[in-house]
Amino acid sequence: MRIALSPVVTLFLGLVGASIFYLTSQSVAQTIWLGIGMLVGLALLLFDEKIGYLWYAESENAYLITRSPLFWLVYLPLALFVVTSAGSALGNGLILGLGAQLWVEMMLSYQHPEQFATRFLTQLSRPLSISEIKKIVGGATALLLLLTLVVVWQ
């Protein structure tokens, strides 16, 4: 499966997640806000890839900001803060939309180390082995599951 199909997979995951959220919260309004937040998170990543990259390409070392290791270092504490403290379905959806899309892209490319490194690890000075990439994807999977569980059972 190609990376270009990842928004479709993410939308499917979002629909499943929103359905589970609705079953546990029984709030149509909160479920709608969660869905809108997930769409905004997906849109931000697509904007970065399609339009933001044109701005980045003017520099010598062009890479997608939202796929960089630095982004993940910022995303992790921000995501934990938002889902545990903000209490906003829109904010929770935004965080889950970002995480789900990045996770889907990782899952679609982790078996191809060159593609994975080009997409997510452009700032690293050495190439990573497949086992190291699997650990990164495993950590992203655990983080997304944790965030989803916190949002669903708040």
LODREN-861863 format. One record per atom (N, C-alpha, C): atom name; x, y, z; residue number from 0. Coordinates in pm, 1 decimal, padded with zeros to 6 digits, m for minus. Example, Ala and Ser with C-alpha at 12.3 -4.5 7.8 and 13.67 -1.06 7.14 Angstrom:
2
{N {01319.0 m00569.0 00780.0} 0}
{CA {01230.0 m00450.0 00780.0} 0}
{C {01320.0 m00330.0 00780.0} 0}
{N {01285.0 m00225.0 00708.0} 1}
{CA {01367.0 m00106.0 00714.0} 1}
{C {01290.0 00003.0 00787.0} 1}
***
This chain:
154
{N {00085.0 m00118.1 00000.0} 0}
{CA {00000.0 00000.0 00000.0} 0}
{C {00088.7 00123.4 00000.0} 0}
{N {00048.8 00223.6 m00071.6} 1}
{CA {00130.3 00343.4 m00084.2} 1}
{C {00093.0 00445.8 00021.5} 1}
{N {00186.2 00538.8 00048.3} 2}
{CA {00164.2 00646.6 00142.9} 2}
{C {00046.2 00733.3 00099.0} 2}
{N {00023.2 00744.9 m00030.6} 3}
{CA {m00085.8 00829.1 m00080.0} 3}
{C {m00221.8 00780.5 m00030.8} 3}
{N {m00234.5 00652.4 00001.4} 4}
{CA {m00360.4 00599.9 00052.2} 4}
{C {m00376.9 00620.4 00202.0} 4}
{N {m00275.7 00670.4 00268.8} 5}
{CA {m00282.3 00680.7 00414.3} 5}
{C {m00394.5 00770.3 00465.6} 5}
{N {m00433.1 00880.6 00399.6} 6}
{CA {m00547.4 00957.5 00451.1} 6}
{C {m00676.8 00876.9 00452.1} 6}
{N {m00694.8 00788.7 00354.0} 7}
{CA {m00814.5 00705.1 00349.9} 7}
{C {m00814.6 00609.3 00469.0} 7}
{N {m00701.3 00548.0 00495.7} 8}
{CA {m00689.3 00456.9 00609.6} 8}
{C {m00711.4 00534.1 00739.2} 8}
{N {m00656.6 00653.5 00749.9} 9}
{CA {m00673.0 00734.8 00870.0} 9}
{C {m00819.1 00773.6 00890.1} 9}
{N {m00887.8 00809.9 00783.6} 10}
{CA {m01030.0 00842.6 00795.5} 10}
{C {m01110.1 00722.5 00843.0} 10}
{N {m01075.9 00603.5 00794.0} 11}
{CA {m01142.8 00482.1 00840.6} 11}
{C {m01117.3 00460.2 00989.5} 11}
{N {m00990.6 00474.4 01031.8} 12}
{CA {m00958.7 00460.0 01173.9} 12}
{C {m01031.5 00564.7 01257.6} 12}
{N {m01040.7 00686.5 01204.4} 13}
{CA {m01112.4 00792.0 01274.7} 13}
{C {m01259.2 00759.9 01290.5} 13}
{N {m01319.3 00702.8 01188.0} 14}
{CA {m01459.8 00664.4 01194.8} 14}
{C {m01481.7 00555.5 01299.2} 14}
{N {m01392.6 00458.4 01300.5} 15}
{CA {m01401.5 00352.1 01401.3} 15}
{C {m01382.1 00410.9 01541.2} 15}
{N {m01281.7 00498.4 01556.1} 16}
{CA {m01255.9 00559.9 01686.6} 16}
{C {m01371.4 00646.4 01733.5} 16}
{N {m01429.3 00724.2 01642.6} 17}
{CA {m01542.8 00808.9 01679.0} 17}
{C {m01663.2 00723.6 01717.5} 17}
{N {m01682.3 00610.7 01652.1} 18}
{CA {m01792.7 00520.6 01687.0} 18}
{C {m01774.1 00464.1 01827.6} 18}
{N {m01652.5 00423.5 01858.4} 19}
{CA {m01624.4 00372.4 01993.3} 19}
{C {m01643.1 00483.2 02095.6} 19}
{N {m01596.3 00602.8 02062.2} 20}
{CA {m01612.5 00717.2 02151.2} 20}
{C {m01760.5 00744.2 02176.5} 20}
{N {m01841.8 00738.4 02071.8} 21}
{CA {m01984.5 00762.5 02087.8} 21}
{C {m02048.6 00656.3 02176.7} 21}
{N {m02009.4 00530.4 02157.3} 22}
{CA {m02066.6 00422.9 02237.9} 22}
{C {m02033.5 00439.0 02385.8} 22}
{N {m01916.9 00495.4 02416.7} 23}
{CA {m01878.9 00513.1 02556.8} 23}
{C {m01927.9 00645.0 02615.6} 23}
{N {m01941.7 00748.3 02532.7} 24}
{CA {m01981.1 00879.2 02586.8} 24}
{C {m02128.7 00909.5 02567.8} 24}
{N {m02191.3 00850.5 02467.7} 25}
{CA {m02332.4 00874.1 02435.1} 25}
{C {m02362.7 01021.6 02410.1} 25}
{N {m02264.5 01096.9 02367.0} 26}
{CA {m02283.9 01238.2 02338.5} 26}
{C {m02257.7 01262.8 02190.2} 26}
{N {m02363.6 01295.8 02118.9} 27}
{CA {m02349.8 01320.0 01976.0} 27}
{C {m02263.2 01443.4 01951.6} 27}
{N {m02284.9 01550.5 02029.2} 28}
{CA {m02208.5 01674.2 02010.0} 28}
{C {m02059.4 01651.4 02033.0} 28}
{N {m02024.8 01581.0 02140.4} 29}
{CA {m01883.7 01554.4 02168.4} 29}
{C {m01821.2 01466.7 02059.8} 29}
{N {m01897.4 01371.4 02008.3} 30}
{CA {m01847.3 01285.5 01901.8} 30}
{C {m01824.2 01365.1 01774.0} 30}
{N {m01914.1 01458.0 01743.8} 31}
{CA {m01896.2 01543.2 01625.4} 31}
{C {m01771.7 01629.8 01641.3} 31}
{N {m01753.1 01688.9 01759.0} 32}
{CA {m01633.2 01771.4 01781.8} 32}
{C {m01506.1 01687.5 01772.5} 32}
{N {m01511.2 01565.6 01823.9} 33}
{CA {m01395.5 01476.7 01812.0} 33}
{C {m01364.9 01449.9 01665.0} 33}
{N {m01467.7 01421.0 01585.4} 34}
{CA {m01449.2 01396.0 01442.5} 34}
{C {m01394.7 01517.3 01369.0} 34}
{N {m01445.7 01636.2 01403.4} 35}
{CA {m01395.0 01758.8 01340.3} 35}
{C {m01247.6 01778.3 01375.9} 35}
{N {m01212.9 01754.2 01500.9} 36}
{CA {m01073.2 01766.2 01542.6} 36}
{C {m00982.6 01669.6 01467.9} 36}
{N {m01030.2 01546.8 01447.5} 37}
{CA {m00950.7 01448.8 01373.3} 37}
{C {m00930.7 01493.7 01228.8} 37}
{N {m01034.1 01549.2 01168.7} 38}
{CA {m01021.5 01600.0 01031.4} 38}
{C {m00924.7 01717.8 01024.8} 38}
{N {m00927.4 01803.6 01125.9} 39}
{CA {m00834.0 01917.0 01129.2} 39}
{C {m00689.9 01865.5 01142.4} 39}
{N {m00667.8 01765.1 01228.1} 40}
{CA {m00533.7 01707.4 01241.7} 40}
{C {m00484.1 01647.4 01111.3} 40}
{N {m00571.1 01575.1 01043.2} 41}
{CA {m00535.4 01517.7 00913.0} 41}
{C {m00507.7 01628.9 00812.3} 41}
{N {m00590.4 01732.8 00812.2} 42}
{CA {m00572.2 01844.2 00718.8} 42}
{C {m00440.0 01917.2 00743.2} 42}
{N {m00401.8 01932.7 00870.3} 43}
{CA {m00273.8 01998.1 00900.3} 43}
{C {m00156.5 01921.5 00841.0} 43}
{N {m00159.7 01789.7 00853.0} 44}
{CA {m00050.5 01709.5 00797.5} 44}
{C {m00050.6 01713.5 00644.6} 44}
{N {m00168.2 01709.1 00584.9} 45}
{CA {m00174.6 01716.9 00438.6} 45}
{C {m00130.8 01855.0 00389.7} 45}
{N {m00167.6 01960.7 00463.3} 46}
{CA {m00123.1 02096.1 00429.4} 46}
{C {00028.7 02105.1 00435.7} 46}
{N {00087.3 02047.6 00540.7} 47}
{CA {00232.6 02050.9 00554.6} 47}
{C {00299.8 01979.0 00438.4} 47}
{N {00240.8 01867.4 00396.9} 48}
{CA {00301.9 01789.2 00289.7} 48}
{C {00285.8 01854.0 00152.7} 48}
{N {00170.0 01909.4 00125.8} 49}
{CA {00142.5 01962.2 m00008.3} 49}
{C {00182.5 02108.2 m00025.7} 49}
{N {00159.7 02192.1 00074.2} 50}
{CA {00183.3 02335.8 00059.4} 50}
{C {00304.0 02382.1 00140.4} 50}
{N {00313.3 02338.2 00265.0} 51}
{CA {00425.2 02378.2 00348.8} 51}
{C {00558.9 02334.3 00293.0} 51}
{N {00561.8 02217.4 00230.0} 52}
{CA {00687.2 02166.1 00175.2} 52}
{C {00743.8 02258.3 00068.0} 52}
{N {00658.0 02329.0 m00003.6} 53}
{CA {00706.1 02424.0 m00105.0} 53}
{C {00788.8 02534.5 m00039.7} 53}
{N {00747.4 02576.8 00079.7} 54}
{CA {00825.5 02677.0 00152.3} 54}
{C {00956.6 02618.3 00202.7} 54}
{N {00951.1 02494.3 00251.4} 55}
{CA {01071.8 02431.2 00304.8} 55}
{C {01172.7 02402.6 00195.1} 55}
{N {01125.2 02376.9 00073.6} 56}
{CA {01212.8 02338.7 m00037.4} 56}
{C {01310.6 02448.5 m00076.5} 56}
{N {01284.2 02570.2 m00033.3} 57}
{CA {01376.5 02679.3 m00065.2} 57}
{C {01508.0 02667.1 00011.4} 57}
{N {01507.1 02596.1 00123.0} 58}
{CA {01630.8 02577.2 00199.2} 58}
{C {01707.9 02457.3 00142.8} 58}
{N {01832.0 02444.7 00186.7} 59}
{CA {01916.7 02336.6 00136.4} 59}
{C {01869.5 02199.8 00185.6} 59}
{N {01827.6 02190.0 00310.5} 60}
{CA {01787.1 02063.0 00369.8} 60}
{C {01635.8 02060.5 00388.9} 60}
{N {01563.3 02043.4 00281.7} 61}
{CA {01417.5 02043.8 00288.8} 61}
{C {01367.1 01909.8 00344.1} 61}
{N {01278.7 01917.7 00442.4} 62}
{CA {01212.9 01799.7 00497.3} 62}
{C {01079.8 01844.5 00555.1} 62}
{N {00991.5 01749.3 00574.0} 63}
{CA {00861.1 01780.1 00630.0} 63}
{C {00874.3 01799.3 00781.3} 63}
{N {00837.3 01914.5 00828.4} 64}
{CA {00848.8 01945.6 00971.2} 64}
{C {00768.6 01846.3 01054.4} 64}
{N {00647.1 01814.3 01010.4} 65}
{CA {00559.6 01728.1 01089.7} 65}
{C {00599.5 01581.0 01084.6} 65}
{N {00701.3 01547.1 01012.1} 66}
{CA {00750.5 01408.4 01009.5} 66}
{C {00890.6 01399.3 01068.3} 66}
{N {00937.2 01502.0 01133.8} 67}
{CA {01073.5 01503.7 01186.6} 67}
{C {01077.9 01450.7 01330.8} 67}
{N {01193.6 01401.6 01373.1} 68}
{CA {01207.8 01357.6 01512.5} 68}
{C {01180.1 01471.2 01611.9} 68}
{N {01215.4 01592.6 01576.1} 69}
{CA {01188.3 01706.2 01664.1} 69}
{C {01038.1 01724.8 01685.3} 69}
{N {00958.8 01705.7 01579.8} 70}
{CA {00813.5 01715.5 01593.7} 70}
{C {00761.7 01612.6 01692.2} 70}
{N {00814.5 01489.3 01683.8} 71}
{CA {00770.2 01384.7 01776.6} 71}
{C {00806.8 01418.6 01920.5} 71}
{N {00923.7 01480.3 01939.5} 72}
{CA {00962.6 01519.1 02076.2} 72}
{C {00870.1 01625.6 02133.7} 72}
{N {00814.8 01710.4 02049.4} 73}
{CA {00719.2 01811.6 02094.0} 73}
{C {00579.0 01751.3 02103.8} 73}
{N {00544.6 01665.4 02010.2} 74}
{CA {00410.8 01606.0 02005.8} 74}
{C {00382.8 01521.3 02130.1} 74}
{N {00478.6 01445.2 02175.0} 75}
{CA {00457.7 01353.0 02286.6} 75}
{C {00407.0 01423.2 02412.8} 75}
{N {00479.1 01521.0 02468.8} 76}
{CA {00426.2 01584.2 02590.0} 76}
{C {00300.4 01667.3 02563.5} 76}
{N {00292.3 01729.8 02447.7} 77}
{CA {00173.5 01808.4 02415.0} 77}
{C {00050.5 01718.1 02405.7} 77}
{N {00065.0 01603.8 02340.5} 78}
{CA {m00046.8 01510.3 02327.1} 78}
{C {m00092.1 01459.5 02463.2} 78}
{N {00002.7 01422.5 02548.1} 79}
{CA {m00033.8 01375.1 02681.9} 79}
{C {m00103.7 01483.9 02762.5} 79}
{N {m00056.0 01608.8 02749.4} 80}
{CA {m00120.3 01719.5 02819.9} 80}
{C {m00262.3 01741.8 02769.9} 80}
{N {m00279.9 01745.6 02638.4} 81}
{CA {m00411.6 01776.4 02582.6} 81}
{C {m00514.0 01670.0 02620.9} 81}
{N {m00480.2 01542.9 02605.3} 82}
{CA {m00581.0 01439.4 02631.3} 82}
{C {m00607.3 01419.6 02780.5} 82}
{N {m00513.2 01455.5 02865.8} 83}
{CA {m00536.6 01437.2 03009.5} 83}
{C {m00588.3 01562.5 03078.0} 83}
{N {m00565.6 01680.1 03022.4} 84}
{CA {m00596.9 01802.9 03094.4} 84}
{C {m00691.8 01898.1 03023.3} 84}
{N {m00693.3 01898.8 02893.0} 85}
{CA {m00769.2 02001.5 02821.7} 85}
{C {m00919.7 01981.5 02832.1} 85}
{N {m00966.0 01859.4 02827.7} 86}
{CA {m01109.1 01833.4 02836.1} 86}
{C {m01186.8 01875.6 02712.8} 86}
{N {m01121.1 01894.6 02602.2} 87}
{CA {m01185.6 01939.1 02479.3} 87}
{C {m01189.9 01824.4 02378.5} 87}
{N {m01309.1 01792.5 02331.5} 88}
{CA {m01320.9 01687.2 02230.1} 88}
{C {m01252.5 01730.5 02100.7} 88}
{N {m01259.9 01860.0 02067.4} 89}
{CA {m01192.7 01910.6 01948.4} 89}
{C {m01041.3 01893.8 01960.9} 89}
{N {m00984.6 01931.0 02075.6} 90}
{CA {m00841.1 01915.5 02098.3} 90}
{C {m00799.2 01770.2 02098.8} 90}
{N {m00879.9 01685.0 02162.9} 91}
{CA {m00850.0 01542.1 02163.5} 91}
{C {m00852.1 01485.5 02021.6} 91}
{N {m00950.7 01528.3 01942.7} 92}
{CA {m00958.5 01482.3 01803.8} 92}
{C {m00838.9 01527.7 01722.3} 92}
{N {m00796.3 01652.3 01743.6} 93}
{CA {m00679.1 01705.2 01672.8} 93}
{C {m00556.1 01620.5 01702.9} 93}
{N {m00533.5 01593.2 01829.1} 94}
{CA {m00417.7 01512.0 01869.8} 94}
{C {m00427.7 01370.8 01812.6} 94}
{N {m00546.4 01309.6 01821.0} 95}
{CA {m00562.4 01174.2 01767.8} 95}
{C {m00553.7 01171.8 01615.5} 95}
{N {m00603.6 01276.1 01549.4} 96}
{CA {m00592.3 01282.7 01403.1} 96}
{C {m00447.9 01291.4 01357.6} 96}
{N {m00371.2 01377.5 01425.0} 97}
{CA {m00227.6 01387.1 01392.8} 97}
{C {m00158.8 01252.8 01416.7} 97}
{N {m00181.7 01196.3 01534.4} 98}
{CA {m00115.1 01070.2 01569.2} 98}
{C {m00154.6 00955.2 01479.1} 98}
{N {m00283.1 00946.3 01446.0} 99}
{CA {m00329.3 00835.8 01361.4} 99}
{C {m00269.5 00844.8 01221.6} 99}
{N {m00266.7 00964.7 01164.9} 100}
{CA {m00210.6 00980.2 01030.2} 100}
{C {m00060.8 00947.8 01028.8} 100}
{N {00011.7 00996.8 01126.8} 101}
{CA {00155.7 00967.7 01132.6} 101}
{C {00179.6 00818.7 01154.7} 101}
{N {00097.7 00756.4 01238.4} 102}
{CA {00111.9 00613.4 01264.6} 102}
{C {00084.6 00532.9 01137.7} 102}
{N {m00020.7 00568.9 01064.5} 103}
{CA {m00052.8 00497.3 00940.3} 103}
{C {00062.3 00511.1 00841.3} 103}
{N {00118.1 00631.6 00828.3} 104}
{CA {00231.7 00650.4 00737.4} 104}
{C {00350.3 00564.8 00781.6} 104}
{N {00374.0 00556.5 00911.2} 105}
{CA {00484.1 00472.7 00960.8} 105}
{C {00458.2 00325.3 00930.3} 105}
{N {00335.6 00280.6 00951.7} 106}
{CA {00303.4 00140.2 00927.6} 106}
{C {00317.0 00104.3 00779.1} 106}
{N {00287.6 00199.4 00692.7} 107}
{CA {00296.5 00172.2 00549.2} 107}
{C {00439.0 00176.5 00495.9} 107}
{N {00531.2 00234.2 00573.1} 108}
{CA {00666.8 00248.9 00519.5} 108}
{C {00775.8 00183.7 00604.5} 108}
{N {00743.3 00125.2 00718.8} 109}
{CA {00850.1 00077.1 00807.1} 109}
{C {00928.9 m00041.0 00751.1} 109}
{N {00872.9 m00117.0 00660.2} 110}
{CA {00945.9 m00230.8 00604.5} 110}
{C {01042.2 m00190.6 00493.4} 110}
{N {01042.4 m00063.0 00460.4} 111}
{CA {01133.7 m00009.4 00358.9} 111}
{C {01218.5 00098.6 00426.4} 111}
{N {01332.9 00059.0 00483.7} 112}
{CA {01412.0 00153.7 00564.3} 112}
{C {01449.0 00282.8 00493.1} 112}
{N {01478.2 00276.2 00362.6} 113}
{CA {01515.3 00398.1 00291.4} 113}
{C {01396.6 00494.3 00283.8} 113}
{N {01279.3 00440.6 00253.3} 114}
{CA {01158.9 00522.9 00245.1} 114}
{C {01123.7 00579.1 00383.4} 114}
{N {01135.0 00496.7 00485.8} 115}
{CA {01105.6 00540.8 00621.7} 115}
{C {01201.6 00651.6 00663.9} 115}
{N {01329.7 00632.1 00635.7} 116}
{CA {01429.7 00732.3 00673.7} 116}
{C {01406.9 00863.2 00598.6} 116}
{N {01373.3 00855.5 00471.8} 117}
{CA {01347.4 00975.5 00393.0} 117}
{C {01224.9 01049.2 00446.2} 117}
{N {01127.8 00975.0 00491.5} 118}
{CA {01001.3 01034.7 00537.0} 118}
{C {01011.2 01087.6 00679.3} 118}
{N {01075.3 01013.0 00770.0} 119}
{CA {01068.3 01045.6 00912.1} 119}
{C {01201.9 01077.5 00979.4} 119}
{N {01312.1 01038.6 00921.3} 120}
{CA {01439.2 01048.5 00993.0} 120}
{C {01543.0 01132.5 00920.2} 120}
{N {01500.9 01234.1 00849.9} 121}
{CA {01594.3 01312.2 00769.2} 121}
{C {01695.0 01388.7 00854.0} 121}
{N {01664.6 01413.7 00979.4} 122}
{CA {01754.9 01490.7 01064.3} 122}
{C {01859.9 01404.1 01133.4} 122}
{N {01848.3 01273.4 01124.1} 123}
{CA {01945.1 01185.2 01188.6} 123}
{C {02068.6 01169.3 01102.2} 123}
{N {02182.9 01156.6 01168.5} 124}
{CA {02308.7 01149.7 01093.7} 124}
{C {02342.9 01008.5 01046.5} 124}
{N {02284.8 00907.6 01106.3} 125}
{CA {02315.4 00770.4 01064.5} 125}
{C {02186.0 00696.5 01029.7} 125}
{N {02194.4 00602.1 00937.9} 126}
{CA {02074.7 00523.7 00904.7} 126}
{C {02041.5 00426.7 01017.8} 126}
{N {01914.7 00401.8 01036.9} 127}
{CA {01871.5 00308.7 01140.5} 127}
{C {01844.4 00171.6 01080.1} 127}
{N {01864.3 00068.6 01160.8} 128}
{CA {01835.7 m00067.3 01115.7} 128}
{C {01684.7 m00091.5 01122.2} 128}
{N {01643.4 m00200.7 01061.3} 129}
{CA {01501.1 m00234.4 01063.0} 129}
{C {01453.4 m00258.1 01205.5} 129}
{N {01536.4 m00319.8 01289.4} 130}
{CA {01494.1 m00342.5 01428.1} 130}
{C {01477.0 m00210.9 01504.0} 130}
{N {01561.4 m00112.4 01476.7} 131}
{CA {01545.5 00018.3 01539.8} 131}
{C {01419.9 00089.0 01489.0} 131}
{N {01392.2 00074.3 01361.0} 132}
{CA {01271.3 00133.7 01304.0} 132}
{C {01147.7 00066.6 01363.6} 132}
{N {01152.5 m00064.5 01382.8} 133}
{CA {01039.3 m00134.9 01444.2} 133}
{C {01015.5 m00085.7 01587.1} 133}
{N {01122.4 m00053.1 01658.1} 134}
{CA {01106.1 00001.4 01793.5} 134}
{C {01039.5 00138.5 01790.2} 134}
{N {01075.8 00220.2 01693.0} 135}
{CA {01013.1 00352.2 01678.0} 135}
{C {00864.4 00336.2 01647.5} 135}
{N {00832.5 00246.7 01554.3} 136}
{CA {00692.9 00223.5 01517.5} 136}
{C {00617.6 00162.6 01636.0} 136}
{N {00682.1 00074.0 01709.8} 137}
{CA {00619.2 00016.9 01829.4} 137}
{C {00589.9 00123.3 01934.1} 137}
{N {00683.3 00216.8 01952.0} 138}
{CA {00660.2 00327.3 02045.1} 138}
{C {00546.6 00416.6 01999.3} 138}
{N {00539.1 00444.5 01869.4} 139}
{CA {00429.5 00525.6 01815.0} 139}
{C {00295.9 00453.3 01830.8} 139}
{N {00296.8 00321.0 01813.5} 140}
{CA {00175.6 00241.6 01832.1} 140}
{C {00129.4 00247.3 01976.8} 140}
{N {00222.9 00228.9 02069.4} 141}
{CA {00188.2 00234.2 02212.0} 141}
{C {00135.0 00371.8 02249.9} 141}
{N {00197.9 00477.6 02199.2} 142}
{CA {00152.2 00613.1 02229.5} 142}
{C {00011.2 00635.4 02176.7} 142}
{N {m00015.6 00595.6 02052.7} 143}
{CA {m00148.4 00616.1 01995.3} 143}
{C {m00253.8 00535.3 02070.6} 143}
{N {m00222.2 00413.6 02108.4} 144}
{CA {m00316.8 00333.5 02186.4} 144}
{C {m00343.1 00397.0 02322.7} 144}
{N {m00239.1 00444.3 02387.7} 145}
{CA {m00255.1 00510.3 02517.0} 145}
{C {m00343.6 00634.2 02505.2} 145}
{N {m00314.9 00718.6 02406.8} 146}
{CA {m00394.2 00839.2 02386.9} 146}
{C {m00539.8 00804.8 02356.3} 146}
{N {m00560.9 00704.1 02272.5} 147}
{CA {m00697.0 00663.7 02239.2} 147}
{C {m00772.1 00613.0 02360.9} 147}
{N {m00706.1 00531.3 02440.9} 148}
{CA {m00770.6 00479.9 02562.8} 148}
{C {m00805.0 00591.8 02659.5} 148}
{N {m00715.9 00688.0 02674.8} 149}
{CA {m00743.3 00800.5 02764.9} 149}
{C {m00862.1 00881.3 02714.2} 149}
{N {m00868.8 00905.0 02583.3} 150}
{CA {m00979.3 00983.7 02527.5} 150}
{C {m01111.7 00908.1 02540.5} 150}
{N {m01110.6 00780.5 02508.8} 151}
{CA {m01235.1 00702.9 02508.6} 151}
{C {m01289.0 00684.7 02649.4} 151}
{N {m01202.6 00660.1 02746.5} 152}
{CA {m01251.1 00630.2 02880.5} 152}
{C {m01228.6 00742.4 02979.4} 152}
{N {m01239.4 00865.7 02934.9} 153}
{CA {m01228.0 00979.2 03028.2} 153}
{C {m01356.3 00995.7 03103.2} 153}
***
